[in-house]
């Protein structure tokens, strides 16, 4: 049992590091996107204007997704601080380590995620 607790502690530290690294990456990405949006481009032709509008739209979508992921990462760090990290918020069973490695901020196990998507 002591070895299991040590392993969980080591995994917790590893996941905390992954989450903090992701948070820092997202903050950098979001700041870069915000600065890019602030730069106004003046184009002379319709093709240039359409291209700029498409790039601007893509930037806003990317910014929105980054902010959403950042919120999830922050929530995972909060769960970690509360001691509920790695527990499915729906069925309350442990989220498999493989899922947490793929998506460290996962709130739900795969089964519950699929069930929520169907509903």
N, CA, C and O atoms as a GROMACS GRO file, in nm:
protein
  476
    1UNK      N    1   0.083  -0.119   0.000
    1UNK     CA    2   0.000   0.000   0.000
    1UNK      C    3   0.087   0.125   0.000
    1UNK      O    4   0.054   0.223  -0.067
    2UNK      N    5   0.197   0.124   0.073
    2UNK     CA    6   0.287   0.238   0.077
    2UNK      C    7   0.346   0.264  -0.061
    2UNK      O    8   0.360   0.379  -0.102
    3UNK      N    9   0.382   0.158  -0.134
    3UNK     CA   10   0.436   0.172  -0.269
    3UNK      C   11   0.332   0.234  -0.362
    3UNK      O   12   0.367   0.314  -0.449
    4UNK      N   13   0.205   0.198  -0.344
    4UNK     CA   14   0.098   0.254  -0.427
    4UNK      C   15   0.083   0.403  -0.401
    4UNK      O   16   0.066   0.481  -0.495
    5UNK      N   17   0.088   0.443  -0.275
    5UNK     CA   18   0.077   0.585  -0.240
    5UNK      C   19   0.195   0.663  -0.297
    5UNK      O   20   0.178   0.775  -0.345
    6UNK      N   21   0.315   0.605  -0.292
    6UNK     CA   22   0.432   0.672  -0.348
    6UNK      C   23   0.416   0.688  -0.498
    6UNK      O   24   0.449   0.792  -0.554
    7UNK      N   25   0.366   0.584  -0.564
    7UNK     CA   26   0.346   0.591  -0.709
    7UNK      C   27   0.243   0.698  -0.743
    7UNK      O   28   0.263   0.776  -0.836
    8UNK      N   29   0.134   0.703  -0.668
    8UNK     CA   30   0.032   0.806  -0.692
    8UNK      C   31   0.091   0.945  -0.669
    8UNK      O   32   0.061   1.038  -0.745
    9UNK      N   33   0.173   0.960  -0.567
    9UNK     CA   34   0.237   1.089  -0.540
    9UNK      C   35   0.331   1.130  -0.652
    9UNK      O   36   0.334   1.246  -0.691
   10UNK      N   37   0.406   1.034  -0.704
   10UNK     CA   38   0.496   1.062  -0.815
   10UNK      C   39   0.416   1.100  -0.939
   10UNK      O   40   0.451   1.194  -1.010
   11UNK      N   41   0.308   1.026  -0.966
   11UNK     CA   42   0.222   1.058  -1.080
   11UNK      C   43   0.157   1.194  -1.063
   11UNK      O   44   0.146   1.270  -1.159
   12UNK      N   45   0.115   1.225  -0.943
   12UNK     CA   46   0.053   1.355  -0.915
   12UNK      C   47   0.151   1.467  -0.947
   12UNK      O   48   0.114   1.567  -1.008
   13UNK      N   49   0.275   1.451  -0.905
   13UNK     CA   50   0.376   1.552  -0.933
   13UNK      C   51   0.401   1.564  -1.083
   13UNK      O   52   0.417   1.674  -1.136
   14UNK      N   53   0.403   1.451  -1.151
   14UNK     CA   54   0.423   1.451  -1.297
   14UNK      C   55   0.306   1.522  -1.367
   14UNK      O   56   0.328   1.604  -1.456
   15UNK      N   57   0.183   1.491  -1.325
   15UNK     CA   58   0.067   1.554  -1.386
   15UNK      C   59   0.061   1.703  -1.352
   15UNK      O   60   0.021   1.784  -1.436
   16UNK      N   61   0.100   1.740  -1.231
   16UNK     CA   62   0.104   1.881  -1.194
   16UNK      C   63   0.201   1.956  -1.284
   16UNK      O   64   0.173   2.066  -1.330
   17UNK      N   65   0.316   1.894  -1.309
   17UNK     CA   66   0.415   1.957  -1.397
   17UNK      C   67   0.360   1.971  -1.539
   17UNK      O   68   0.376   2.076  -1.602
   18UNK      N   69   0.295   1.865  -1.590
   18UNK     CA   70   0.234   1.871  -1.723
   18UNK      C   71   0.130   1.982  -1.732
   18UNK      O   72   0.127   2.058  -1.830
   19UNK      N   73   0.045   1.992  -1.632
   19UNK     CA   74  -0.060   2.093  -1.631
   19UNK      C   75  -0.002   2.234  -1.624
   19UNK      O   76  -0.049   2.324  -1.694
   20UNK      N   77   0.099   2.254  -1.541
   20UNK     CA   78   0.159   2.387  -1.529
   20UNK      C   79   0.232   2.426  -1.657
   20UNK      O   80   0.229   2.542  -1.697
   21UNK      N   81   0.296   2.329  -1.721
   21UNK     CA   82   0.363   2.356  -1.849
   21UNK      C   83   0.260   2.394  -1.954
   21UNK      O   84   0.280   2.489  -2.029
   22UNK      N   85   0.150   2.320  -1.959
   22UNK     CA   86   0.044   2.350  -2.056
   22UNK      C   87  -0.015   2.488  -2.029
   22UNK      O   88  -0.042   2.564  -2.122
   23UNK      N   89  -0.036   2.519  -1.900
   23UNK     CA   90  -0.090   2.651  -1.865
   23UNK      C   91   0.001   2.762  -1.916
   23UNK      O   92  -0.046   2.860  -1.973
   24UNK      N   93   0.132   2.746  -1.895
   24UNK     CA   94   0.227   2.847  -1.941
   24UNK      C   95   0.228   2.859  -2.093
   24UNK      O   96   0.234   2.970  -2.146
   25UNK      N   97   0.221   2.746  -2.163
   25UNK     CA   98   0.215   2.747  -2.310
   25UNK      C   99   0.090   2.821  -2.357
   25UNK      O  100   0.096   2.903  -2.449
   26UNK      N  101  -0.024   2.792  -2.294
   26UNK     CA  102  -0.149   2.856  -2.334
   26UNK      C  103  -0.146   3.006  -2.306
   26UNK      O  104  -0.192   3.085  -2.389
   27UNK      N  105  -0.092   3.045  -2.193
   27UNK     CA  106  -0.084   3.188  -2.161
   27UNK      C  107   0.002   3.261  -2.264
   27UNK      O  108  -0.033   3.371  -2.307
   28UNK      N  109   0.112   3.200  -2.304
   28UNK     CA  110   0.199   3.259  -2.405
   28UNK      C  111   0.126   3.268  -2.539
   28UNK      O  112   0.132   3.370  -2.607
   29UNK      N  113   0.058   3.158  -2.577
   29UNK     CA  114  -0.015   3.155  -2.703
   29UNK      C  115  -0.126   3.259  -2.705
   29UNK      O  116  -0.143   3.331  -2.803
   30UNK      N  117  -0.201   3.267  -2.598
   30UNK     CA  118  -0.313   3.362  -2.590
   30UNK      C  119  -0.262   3.505  -2.599
   30UNK      O  120  -0.320   3.588  -2.670
   31UNK      N  121  -0.156   3.535  -2.528
   31UNK     CA  122  -0.100   3.670  -2.532
   31UNK      C  123  -0.053   3.704  -2.673
   31UNK      O  124  -0.075   3.816  -2.721
   32UNK      N  125   0.012   3.610  -2.740
   32UNK     CA  126   0.057   3.632  -2.877
   32UNK      C  127  -0.059   3.656  -2.972
   32UNK      O  128  -0.051   3.743  -3.058
   33UNK      N  129  -0.166   3.579  -2.955
   33UNK     CA  130  -0.285   3.598  -3.040
   33UNK      C  131  -0.350   3.733  -3.014
   33UNK      O  132  -0.393   3.800  -3.108
   34UNK      N  133  -0.356   3.772  -2.889
   34UNK     CA  134  -0.416   3.903  -2.856
   34UNK      C  135  -0.336   4.016  -2.918
   34UNK      O  136  -0.393   4.110  -2.972
   35UNK      N  137  -0.205   4.006  -2.911
   35UNK     CA  138  -0.121   4.110  -2.971
   35UNK      C  139  -0.137   4.111  -3.122
   35UNK      O  140  -0.136   4.218  -3.183
   36UNK      N  141  -0.151   3.994  -3.182
   36UNK     CA  142  -0.170   3.985  -3.326
   36UNK      C  143  -0.301   4.046  -3.371
   36UNK      O  144  -0.309   4.105  -3.479
   37UNK      N  145  -0.404   4.032  -3.288
   37UNK     CA  146  -0.535   4.088  -3.321
   37UNK      C  147  -0.531   4.240  -3.314
   37UNK      O  148  -0.602   4.307  -3.388
   38UNK      N  149  -0.449   4.293  -3.227
   38UNK     CA  150  -0.441   4.438  -3.210
   38UNK      C  151  -0.374   4.507  -3.328
   38UNK      O  152  -0.391   4.627  -3.347
   39UNK      N  153  -0.300   4.432  -3.407
   39UNK     CA  154  -0.235   4.489  -3.524
   39UNK      C  155  -0.338   4.499  -3.635
   39UNK      O  156  -0.392   4.398  -3.681
   40UNK      N  157  -0.365   4.620  -3.678
   40UNK     CA  158  -0.466   4.639  -3.781
   40UNK      C  159  -0.401   4.638  -3.919
   40UNK      O  160  -0.300   4.706  -3.941
   41UNK      N  161  -0.457   4.563  -4.008
   41UNK     CA  162  -0.403   4.553  -4.144
   41UNK      C  163  -0.498   4.628  -4.239
   41UNK      O  164  -0.620   4.610  -4.234
   42UNK      N  165  -0.441   4.708  -4.322
   42UNK     CA  166  -0.519   4.777  -4.423
   42UNK      C  167  -0.478   4.719  -4.558
   42UNK      O  168  -0.362   4.727  -4.598
   43UNK      N  169  -0.574   4.659  -4.626
   43UNK     CA  170  -0.547   4.603  -4.757
   43UNK      C  171  -0.620   4.683  -4.862
   43UNK      O  172  -0.724   4.744  -4.835
   44UNK      N  173  -0.566   4.684  -4.980
   44UNK     CA  174  -0.620   4.767  -5.086
   44UNK      C  175  -0.724   4.696  -5.173
   44UNK      O  176  -0.811   4.762  -5.230
   45UNK      N  177  -0.717   4.565  -5.185
   45UNK     CA  178  -0.808   4.496  -5.274
   45UNK      C  179  -0.902   4.403  -5.198
   45UNK      O  180  -0.880   4.374  -5.080
   46UNK      N  181  -1.005   4.356  -5.266
   46UNK     CA  182  -1.106   4.270  -5.204
   46UNK      C  183  -1.048   4.135  -5.162
   46UNK      O  184  -1.086   4.081  -5.057
   47UNK      N  185  -0.959   4.081  -5.242
   47UNK     CA  186  -0.897   3.953  -5.208
   47UNK      C  187  -0.816   3.965  -5.080
   47UNK      O  188  -0.823   3.878  -4.993
   48UNK      N  189  -0.742   4.071  -5.069
   48UNK     CA  190  -0.664   4.095  -4.947
   48UNK      C  191  -0.752   4.113  -4.826
   48UNK      O  192  -0.722   4.063  -4.718
   49UNK      N  193  -0.862   4.186  -4.844
   49UNK     CA  194  -0.956   4.207  -4.733
   49UNK      C  195  -1.021   4.076  -4.691
   49UNK      O  196  -1.037   4.050  -4.572
   50UNK      N  197  -1.059   3.993  -4.790
   50UNK     CA  198  -1.120   3.864  -4.758
   50UNK      C  199  -1.021   3.773  -4.687
   50UNK      O  200  -1.055   3.703  -4.592
   51UNK      N  201  -0.897   3.776  -4.734
   51UNK     CA  202  -0.792   3.695  -4.671
   51UNK      C  203  -0.769   3.741  -4.528
   51UNK      O  204  -0.756   3.659  -4.437
   52UNK      N  205  -0.764   3.871  -4.507
   52UNK     CA  206  -0.744   3.925  -4.373
   52UNK      C  207  -0.861   3.888  -4.281
   52UNK      O  208  -0.840   3.853  -4.165
   53UNK      N  209  -0.983   3.897  -4.334
   53UNK     CA  210  -1.101   3.862  -4.254
   53UNK      C  211  -1.097   3.715  -4.214
   53UNK      O  212  -1.132   3.680  -4.101
   54UNK      N  213  -1.054   3.628  -4.305
   54UNK     CA  214  -1.044   3.485  -4.275
   54UNK      C  215  -0.938   3.460  -4.168
   54UNK      O  216  -0.960   3.382  -4.075
   55UNK      N  217  -0.824   3.526  -4.182
   55UNK     CA  218  -0.717   3.510  -4.082
   55UNK      C  219  -0.762   3.562  -3.946
   55UNK      O  220  -0.733   3.502  -3.843
   56UNK      N  221  -0.833   3.672  -3.945
   56UNK     CA  222  -0.882   3.729  -3.820
   56UNK      C  223  -0.981   3.634  -3.754
   56UNK      O  224  -0.977   3.613  -3.632
   57UNK      N  225  -1.071   3.576  -3.834
   57UNK     CA  226  -1.168   3.479  -3.781
   57UNK      C  227  -1.096   3.359  -3.722
   57UNK      O  228  -1.130   3.315  -3.611
   58UNK      N  229  -1.000   3.306  -3.793
   58UNK     CA  230  -0.922   3.191  -3.744
   58UNK      C  231  -0.849   3.226  -3.614
   58UNK      O  232  -0.841   3.143  -3.523
   59UNK      N  233  -0.797   3.346  -3.606
   59UNK     CA  234  -0.729   3.390  -3.484
   59UNK      C  235  -0.826   3.393  -3.367
   59UNK      O  236  -0.792   3.348  -3.258
   60UNK      N  237  -0.946   3.446  -3.388
   60UNK     CA  238  -1.044   3.452  -3.281
   60UNK      C  239  -1.089   3.313  -3.236
   60UNK      O  240  -1.107   3.289  -3.117
   61UNK      N  241  -1.107   3.223  -3.331
   61UNK     CA  242  -1.146   3.085  -3.298
   61UNK      C  243  -1.035   3.019  -3.217
   61UNK      O  244  -1.062   2.952  -3.117
   62UNK      N  245  -0.910   3.037  -3.260
   62UNK     CA  246  -0.796   2.979  -3.189
   62UNK      C  247  -0.783   3.040  -3.050
   62UNK      O  248  -0.756   2.968  -2.953
   63UNK      N  249  -0.804   3.168  -3.038
   63UNK     CA  250  -0.799   3.236  -2.909
   63UNK      C  251  -0.907   3.183  -2.816
   63UNK      O  252  -0.882   3.158  -2.698
   64UNK      N  253  -1.027   3.167  -2.869
   64UNK     CA  254  -1.139   3.115  -2.789
   64UNK      C  255  -1.110   2.973  -2.739
   64UNK      O  256  -1.134   2.941  -2.623
   65UNK      N  257  -1.057   2.889  -2.828
   65UNK     CA  258  -1.024   2.751  -2.790
   65UNK      C  259  -0.913   2.749  -2.686
   65UNK      O  260  -0.917   2.671  -2.591
   66UNK      N  261  -0.814   2.835  -2.703
   66UNK     CA  262  -0.705   2.843  -2.606
   66UNK      C  263  -0.754   2.886  -2.468
   66UNK      O  264  -0.711   2.832  -2.366
   67UNK      N  265  -0.845   2.982  -2.466
   67UNK     CA  266  -0.902   3.027  -2.339
   67UNK      C  267  -0.984   2.918  -2.273
   67UNK      O  268  -0.982   2.902  -2.151
   68UNK      N  269  -1.056   2.842  -2.354
   68UNK     CA  270  -1.137   2.732  -2.301
   68UNK      C  271  -1.046   2.624  -2.241
   68UNK      O  272  -1.072   2.574  -2.132
   69UNK      N  273  -0.941   2.589  -2.313
   69UNK     CA  274  -0.847   2.488  -2.263
   69UNK      C  275  -0.777   2.538  -2.137
   69UNK      O  276  -0.757   2.462  -2.042
   70UNK      N  277  -0.739   2.666  -2.135
   70UNK     CA  278  -0.676   2.724  -2.017
   70UNK      C  279  -0.768   2.712  -1.896
   70UNK      O  280  -0.723   2.680  -1.786
   71UNK      N  281  -0.895   2.737  -1.916
   71UNK     CA  282  -0.993   2.724  -1.806
   71UNK      C  283  -0.997   2.581  -1.754
   71UNK      O  284  -1.004   2.559  -1.634
   72UNK      N  285  -0.993   2.483  -1.846
   72UNK     CA  286  -0.993   2.342  -1.806
   72UNK      C  287  -0.865   2.304  -1.731
   72UNK      O  288  -0.870   2.230  -1.634
   73UNK      N  289  -0.753   2.356  -1.776
   73UNK     CA  290  -0.625   2.329  -1.709
   73UNK      C  291  -0.627   2.387  -1.569
   73UNK      O  292  -0.585   2.322  -1.473
   74UNK      N  293  -0.676   2.510  -1.556
   74UNK     CA  294  -0.685   2.574  -1.424
   74UNK      C  295  -0.779   2.494  -1.332
   74UNK      O  296  -0.750   2.478  -1.214
   75UNK      N  297  -0.889   2.445  -1.387
   75UNK     CA  298  -0.982   2.363  -1.308
   75UNK      C  299  -0.916   2.234  -1.262
   75UNK      O  300  -0.937   2.189  -1.150
   76UNK      N  301  -0.834   2.174  -1.350
   76UNK     CA  302  -0.763   2.051  -1.312
   76UNK      C  303  -0.663   2.079  -1.200
   76UNK      O  304  -0.649   1.999  -1.108
   77UNK      N  305  -0.595   2.192  -1.207
   77UNK     CA  306  -0.502   2.228  -1.099
   77UNK      C  307  -0.578   2.252  -0.968
   77UNK      O  308  -0.528   2.218  -0.861
   78UNK      N  309  -0.696   2.308  -0.976
   78UNK     CA  310  -0.779   2.327  -0.857
   78UNK      C  311  -0.821   2.192  -0.799
   78UNK      O  312  -0.818   2.171  -0.678
   79UNK      N  313  -0.862   2.100  -0.888
   79UNK     CA  314  -0.898   1.966  -0.841
   79UNK      C  315  -0.779   1.898  -0.776
   79UNK      O  316  -0.794   1.826  -0.678
   80UNK      N  317  -0.662   1.920  -0.830
   80UNK     CA  318  -0.542   1.861  -0.774
   80UNK      C  319  -0.519   1.915  -0.632
   80UNK      O  320  -0.486   1.840  -0.540
   81UNK      N  321  -0.536   2.044  -0.616
   81UNK     CA  322  -0.518   2.106  -0.484
   81UNK      C  323  -0.622   2.055  -0.384
   81UNK      O  324  -0.593   2.043  -0.265
   82UNK      N  325  -0.741   2.024  -0.433
   82UNK     CA  326  -0.849   1.974  -0.346
   82UNK      C  327  -0.840   1.824  -0.321
   82UNK      O  328  -0.909   1.771  -0.234
   83UNK      N  329  -0.755   1.756  -0.398
   83UNK     CA  330  -0.741   1.613  -0.381
   83UNK      C  331  -0.841   1.531  -0.460
   83UNK      O  332  -0.857   1.412  -0.434
   84UNK      N  333  -0.908   1.593  -0.557
   84UNK     CA  334  -1.007   1.521  -0.638
   84UNK      C  335  -0.960   1.499  -0.781
   84UNK      O  336  -1.036   1.451  -0.865
   85UNK      N  337  -0.836   1.534  -0.810
   85UNK     CA  338  -0.782   1.516  -0.946
   85UNK      C  339  -0.778   1.368  -0.980
   85UNK      O  340  -0.741   1.285  -0.898
   86UNK      N  341  -0.815   1.337  -1.104
   86UNK     CA  342  -0.808   1.199  -1.150
   86UNK      C  343  -0.931   1.116  -1.115
   86UNK      O  344  -0.932   0.995  -1.135
   87UNK      N  345  -1.034   1.181  -1.063
   87UNK     CA  346  -1.160   1.114  -1.030
   87UNK      C  347  -1.267   1.170  -1.123
   87UNK      O  348  -1.285   1.291  -1.133
   88UNK      N  349  -1.339   1.081  -1.190
   88UNK     CA  350  -1.444   1.121  -1.283
   88UNK      C  351  -1.552   1.199  -1.209
   88UNK      O  352  -1.602   1.156  -1.105
   89UNK      N  353  -1.588   1.314  -1.263
   89UNK     CA  354  -1.689   1.399  -1.199
   89UNK      C  355  -1.831   1.343  -1.215
   89UNK      O  356  -1.925   1.393  -1.153
   90UNK      N  357  -1.846   1.241  -1.298
   90UNK     CA  358  -1.978   1.182  -1.318
   90UNK      C  359  -1.995   1.055  -1.236
   90UNK      O  360  -2.082   1.047  -1.149
   91UNK      N  361  -1.912   0.955  -1.262
   91UNK     CA  362  -1.928   0.826  -1.195
   91UNK      C  363  -1.843   0.814  -1.068
   91UNK      O  364  -1.859   0.719  -0.991
   92UNK      N  365  -1.753   0.908  -1.046
   92UNK     CA  366  -1.665   0.914  -0.929
   92UNK      C  367  -1.566   0.799  -0.920
   92UNK      O  368  -1.512   0.771  -0.813
   93UNK      N  369  -1.542   0.732  -1.032
   93UNK     CA  370  -1.438   0.628  -1.038
   93UNK      C  371  -1.308   0.693  -1.085
   93UNK      O  372  -1.309   0.799  -1.147
   94UNK      N  373  -1.195   0.629  -1.054
   94UNK     CA  374  -1.068   0.686  -1.100
   94UNK      C  375  -1.062   0.692  -1.253
   94UNK      O  376  -1.103   0.599  -1.322
   95UNK      N  377  -1.010   0.802  -1.303
   95UNK     CA  378  -0.986   0.815  -1.447
   95UNK      C  379  -0.857   0.740  -1.476
   95UNK      O  380  -0.756   0.763  -1.409
   96UNK      N  381  -0.857   0.650  -1.574
   96UNK     CA  382  -0.735   0.574  -1.604
   96UNK      C  383  -0.616   0.664  -1.636
   96UNK      O  384  -0.631   0.769  -1.698
   97UNK      N  385  -0.499   0.620  -1.593
   97UNK     CA  386  -0.378   0.698  -1.613
   97UNK      C  387  -0.352   0.726  -1.760
   97UNK      O  388  -0.304   0.834  -1.795
   98UNK      N  389  -0.383   0.630  -1.847
   98UNK     CA  390  -0.362   0.651  -1.991
   98UNK      C  391  -0.444   0.770  -2.041
   98UNK      O  392  -0.397   0.848  -2.124
   99UNK      N  393  -0.566   0.785  -1.992
   99UNK     CA  394  -0.650   0.899  -2.032
   99UNK      C  395  -0.590   1.029  -1.980
   99UNK      O  396  -0.588   1.129  -2.052
  100UNK      N  397  -0.543   1.028  -1.857
  100UNK     CA  398  -0.484   1.150  -1.801
  100UNK      C  399  -0.354   1.187  -1.873
  100UNK      O  400  -0.322   1.305  -1.886
  101UNK      N  401  -0.281   1.087  -1.920
  101UNK     CA  402  -0.160   1.118  -1.998
  101UNK      C  403  -0.196   1.182  -2.132
  101UNK      O  404  -0.126   1.271  -2.181
  102UNK      N  405  -0.306   1.135  -2.191
  102UNK     CA  406  -0.350   1.190  -2.319
  102UNK      C  407  -0.415   1.328  -2.302
  102UNK      O  408  -0.398   1.416  -2.386
  103UNK      N  409  -0.487   1.346  -2.193
  103UNK     CA  410  -0.560   1.470  -2.167
  103UNK      C  411  -0.554   1.498  -2.016
  103UNK      O  412  -0.648   1.466  -1.943
  104UNK      N  413  -0.444   1.557  -1.970
  104UNK     CA  414  -0.424   1.574  -1.825
  104UNK      C  415  -0.534   1.653  -1.754
  104UNK      O  416  -0.548   1.640  -1.632
  105UNK      N  417  -0.610   1.731  -1.824
  105UNK     CA  418  -0.717   1.810  -1.762
  105UNK      C  419  -0.854   1.743  -1.774
  105UNK      O  420  -0.957   1.808  -1.752
  106UNK      N  421  -0.857   1.614  -1.808
  106UNK     CA  422  -0.984   1.542  -1.824
  106UNK      C  423  -1.066   1.546  -1.695
  106UNK      O  424  -1.014   1.524  -1.585
  107UNK      N  425  -1.194   1.574  -1.710
  107UNK     CA  426  -1.287   1.575  -1.596
  107UNK      C  427  -1.360   1.441  -1.583
  107UNK      O  428  -1.405   1.404  -1.475
  108UNK      N  429  -1.371   1.370  -1.696
  108UNK     CA  430  -1.451   1.249  -1.700
  108UNK      C  431  -1.372   1.132  -1.758
  108UNK      O  432  -1.279   1.152  -1.837
  109UNK      N  433  -1.409   1.012  -1.718
  109UNK     CA  434  -1.353   0.892  -1.780
  109UNK      C  435  -1.409   0.883  -1.922
  109UNK      O  436  -1.502   0.956  -1.957
  110UNK      N  437  -1.354   0.795  -2.004
  110UNK     CA  438  -1.398   0.782  -2.143
  110UNK      C  439  -1.545   0.743  -2.152
  110UNK      O  440  -1.620   0.799  -2.231
  111UNK      N  441  -1.585   0.647  -2.070
  111UNK     CA  442  -1.724   0.599  -2.074
  111UNK      C  443  -1.823   0.713  -2.045
  111UNK      O  444  -1.923   0.728  -2.116
  112UNK      N  445  -1.795   0.792  -1.943
  112UNK     CA  446  -1.885   0.903  -1.908
  112UNK      C  447  -1.878   1.014  -2.013
  112UNK      O  448  -1.980   1.079  -2.040
  113UNK      N  449  -1.761   1.038  -2.071
  113UNK     CA  450  -1.748   1.137  -2.177
  113UNK      C  451  -1.836   1.100  -2.295
  113UNK      O  452  -1.908   1.184  -2.350
  114UNK      N  453  -1.831   0.973  -2.335
  114UNK     CA  454  -1.914   0.926  -2.446
  114UNK      C  455  -2.062   0.938  -2.413
  114UNK      O  456  -2.142   0.978  -2.499
  115UNK      N  457  -2.099   0.904  -2.292
  115UNK     CA  458  -2.238   0.914  -2.251
  115UNK      C  459  -2.285   1.061  -2.254
  115UNK      O  460  -2.396   1.089  -2.298
  116UNK      N  461  -2.202   1.152  -2.208
  116UNK     CA  462  -2.237   1.295  -2.208
  116UNK      C  463  -2.248   1.349  -2.350
  116UNK      O  464  -2.333   1.434  -2.377
  117UNK      N  465  -2.163   1.303  -2.439
  117UNK     CA  466  -2.169   1.348  -2.580
  117UNK      C  467  -2.296   1.302  -2.649
  117UNK      O  468  -2.352   1.374  -2.732
  118UNK      N  469  -2.342   1.182  -2.614
  118UNK     CA  470  -2.465   1.131  -2.676
  118UNK      C  471  -2.587   1.207  -2.628
  118UNK      O  472  -2.684   1.222  -2.702
  119UNK      N  473  -2.583   1.254  -2.506
  119UNK     CA  474  -2.699   1.324  -2.448
  119UNK      C  475  -2.689   1.467  -2.482
  119UNK      O  476  -2.776   1.546  -2.444
   0.00000   0.00000   0.00000
